[in-house]
Amino acid sequence: MIRTILKKHPLKNITLDFDDQITPPPFEQKALQFYYEAHDKTWEIKEHVMKIQSELKAADDIIADLSFRRLGMEQELEILEDWLGVTELEDKEFFDGEITIDIGNFFTICDKHNLDLQNLYEKILILTETYNRDIENIYEDDAVIDPKYFSALDELYPRYEEVSVHTVSLDDDHQSFLEEYGKVEACFFHYTELAREVFNKYKHLVDAAQAIYHRVEIVDRLLRDKLKRSE
């Protein structure tokens, strides 16, 4: 008697037909166990990728925010540098009237930016370690699960008369698995591409921010000197 067994799985349900008249031989049991494990491993990768992608996107949003705030800092910094004689403000003729800057608030904003950048560093460090580990764990031919799982069923098809599972249902389900695996693999490499983009943006942000912080230190020193001379 043929019976259909549905095994629920978060990656995809596994639906196979079995012949009750045939006792599954050990090689069939082992092959199907590998097949079930392939679903587990692929689902683990999918969950991992979704989690890391979410964290990368959050980091990307922080980078965008810090980059925008840096531009605001730089605008006020240029005005202060002009006032202190460090550099001459470009397009000064386009400014009408007086320019007022709350110096205390300016330094508070700079300190907060620096603190937020340091906090971002901790996130980027963890993401980088995860990315490096994931890259190292890629198998040959860019497989994201052990290639042994792709050949797990090879012995069943030529010995279809000996096995309890109906190989037609197995082949149908296997093709469905390969389709889902392909989506997960594509997602994995999309994640690694996104990671490289975020890390590159972070590097540019750090370089730009460090240059700004250095200029802020100079302005801070000049302001202190100016205050001392006025006392």
Helices and strands as residue ranges (DSSP letters): E 2-7, E 14-19, H 26-84, G 92-94, H 103-136, G 140-142, G 147-150, H 167-230
